[in-house]
Amino acid sequence: MKRENLNPPTLSPPRNYSHVTVITSARQVQISGQIAMNAAGELVGKGDLAAQTEQVYENLGHALAAAGATLAD
């Protein structure tokens, strides 16, 4: 089973993991747990659940885009 690890620059720098792994033989995309950190590694929306949730969905969009997918897929 071949896989491709992706760490798009639009997400915070990973520490000993990959944000996105694509299993190329079955075109399965796996995304690590995302948190409310921006590309600079800064917490977004401290104490503001709505802002943090928005950042998480933005991060998921970036992760999916790196794999050639969107939130609509």
N, C-alpha and C positions, 0 to 999 in steps of 0.2 A: 504494500500500500504506500503510494507516494504522497507526500504532504509538502505544503509550502507554508512557512511561517512568515507572517506579515506584521510589521510594526510601523504603521503610517505616521509621518511626522506631525499630523494633526491631532495626535493623542499624546498623553503624557509619556515620558520615557519609561519603558517597562523595567522591572527589576527581576531578573531571572525567570522570565516567562515571555510569551508572545501574546499580543493582543488578539491576533487572528490566526487561526490555522485552517488551511484549506486542504481537504483530502481530495487530491486531484483525480483519482480514479473514479470516484463516485460524485464528485463536485459537491461535497458536503462542507459547509462553512461552520466553524466553531469559533465563538467569540468569548473571550475571558470576561469575568465579571467587571463591569464598568462602574466607576465612581465619579463623583462630581469634581474631577480635576481637568483643567484645560491643558493645552499642548505644552505650556511652560511648566506643568507640574504643580500649579497653584489650585487650591481649593476654591471652588466657585459657590457663592451663595451660602456662606457660613450662617447657620441658624434659619435658613430660608428653604424649606422643603421644595417649594415650587421651582425655585431657581436651580436647585440641585438636580431635580428631576429633569428639567429642561436640558441641563448640561449632559446628563447621562444619555438622553435620547440623541443629542447632538453627537456625542462620542460613538454611540451605536451606529449612527449614520456614517461617520467617518470610517469606522471599522468595516462596515458592509461595503462602502465604496472602494476600499482597498482591495476587496475580494471581487469587485465587479458586480455588486448587488446593491439593492436599495431597501429601505424599510417596507416598500410595497411588495417585495418578493416573498 
